[in-house]
Amino acid sequence: MIDHECFPVEPWQLRESSLGLAQLAQTESLFALSNGHIGLRGNLDEGEPHGIPGTYLGGLHEVRPLPYAEAGYGYPESGQSVVSITNGKLIRLLVDDEPLDVRYGDLRHHERVLDLRAGTLTRDLEWTSPAGKAVRVRTVRLVSFTHRSIAAISYEVEALADDTRIVLQSELVANEEQPPPSDDPRVSAALTNPLVAVSSDQDDAGAILLHRTKGTGLLIGAGMDHLFELPDSAVLEQDVRDDWARTTIAVTLQAGERLRVVKLLAYGWSGSRTEPAIRDQVSAALTSARAQGWDGLVQQQREALDAFWAGADVYLEGDPVLQQAVRFGLFHVLQSGARAERRAIAAKGLTGPGYDGHAFWDTEGFVLPVLTLTVPHAARDALLWRHSILDKARERAKVLGLQGAAFPWRTIAGDECSAYWPAGTAAFHVNADIAYAVERYRAATADEAFDRDIGIELLVETARLWRSLGHHDRHGTWHIDGVTGPDEYSALADDNVFTNLMAARNLRAAAAACMRHPHRAEDLGVDPEELEAWRDAAASVAIPYAEDLQVHSQAAGFTRYREFDTRGASFPLFLTVPYGLLYASQVCKQADLLLALHWCGESFTAEDKARNVDYYERRTVRDSSLSATTQAVMCAEVGHLELAHAYAHEAALIDLRDLQDNGANGLHMASLAGAWSALVEGFGGMRENDGRLSFDPALPSGITRLQFHLRWRGALLHTDITHERASFTADDGDLTLLLGGEEVLLPSGSTHTIALTPRTALLPPPPQPPGRAPAAPER
Ligand code: BGC
């Protein structure tokens, strides 16, 4: 748990006022900078001490064996892992021959600030060496949103005593020592020293190193260049080897004198381009960075973020803790996808090696809903990535004896990497989640070209999967059996309500896309029989319902299972309870039926929702970080606003408070994005239905005002919500909204205000399983 005394609550930044060595790995994740292409963990400039050193490139991965004690048909034989590549953020400082190392000497002051508007990480420190020489250091780091391949660091040292001999070593280092990736020696062997040197070059002020990944053979170029502000007496040296390059500056400073170096970094990688091409690309990026200069890069970073916040900010009154957390989350969500450009957005973004760097349904289910309405081009790029792995998904469907495309449960480059078959060969809902993201993107942007060229193919191929997976029983009802839904404490269930409703929606969306683009449908081989079959399946989908309890059954038979007593249990349950028992009990790892209520809300009445929330709240243990957001949204909808507020805090603070004790491995992007959903969809009551946005706001007592902004078909919507009223303003275009069930046209520049009445709940707030009530919102 992060000691939050060192992290004051501030609206636009995350400030660590003193260095917590015990939390170094967690803060490296919190302070990670990325643009979706380059990811730099918040490692200290001098590299040591560290929790987990990390420099990543989106999509860059190594293969490793997936060993099985008992193999089975269709099990993937190898997995993919993100690898840490050439580290360019290393700058070592020696003061009178003694290396700056915060563990030695006297660290008189240490502060790090992640500025969410500037897009920079600033570090200020004052250190006295063991021999008694004091220096002041200020570093500012950024990963550019405007220049995809560029990162930069400004490093400034001030001597606090006369005759201080300073040596600065600015480096590129490949194959940095890492904590062991796995206990399995085969996996460790594949991932230790994953880079093979290809070539190295240097000039007066920098160097370029080319490496290849051992197994995947991907070519990586890393380059550094420097801009100096040095006294004339400074001595400069360059050295380069296979796995490292170093620029050294030696100078003697008098008290008050400074030396400043701006380090420019450029990265590129490719699986198909040649060495000269990558080297030139890196070199060009460095020249371009030089042309912008430090000030230019800083200014462009600020402008990019100004534009982002203008259409994405969430402003809160009454809850400063949540205010900080939701902006922190939005910033990281932006970082994960802004310039990913047809590479996977991983569950941890590029903030750490957790989950091997894999992307899951988290992307389409939780991250894209935010990006679609705030940075639509990033959502488009993420869906283009899915489209780019369609052939692999088709191949996978074949292996599984199915039609269409079976998208991987977890992957970096498109191949199924789940060694757990109830996920890798049964959690098919990922297909429908992708289809839903495609539909949401189309609704929000009216991007006709995307719909025709990309969207339709994703919809058709995922629809084909559902048709081949489902079947009609002798009464005509359509079932999907043997699947794993979002709740992974159930597996191979029949008629999982979430999966069935999402599959039905997928089938209808595919049919509608074919009607919009008949020629494309023909190209894709869709005939009238297929269209009819999709519609028919969707119309007759099975939705299990327990009449006696008057609730939906998460899957067939679920409500008949034994209850699971969590008293005395330790969480997450899967570490201490056998899966067999979890599967046979009414205990949900995460929102599943509740997610169906959220995403497929039109299929349920208000009374259904109230009863289902009541039933499943009592059985959901939130052993996944994906859960709290859905619980927040649904609790808000049925009127448990205070409970929803607690869940919103949990989703937003997942990493700032390290609530799952695993923030060291990277941030939880789905939960951070989910904090936005908790506020916008939960308290703002935003839903999208049939291409229309509707709002039904209600605030909990602890939030007195909520404002948010989003982009819809080229226009900008500003909302302003209090307990008494809600205002909606259109900008840059007209908007049509559904407010209180009525269609309201908002011409650009106009505001419409509605009065709000307090929301009443049909049922009292439900309890959670013992030991799993969410903490009350932090004050
Ligand atoms: C959750 C999955 C999720 C994965 C990655 C698991 O614990 O149960 O739903 O996709 O984590 O975040």
Residues whose N, C-alpha, C, O or C-beta is under 5 A from the ligand:
A	BS01	BGC	A347 F360 W361 D362 P486 E488 D623 S624
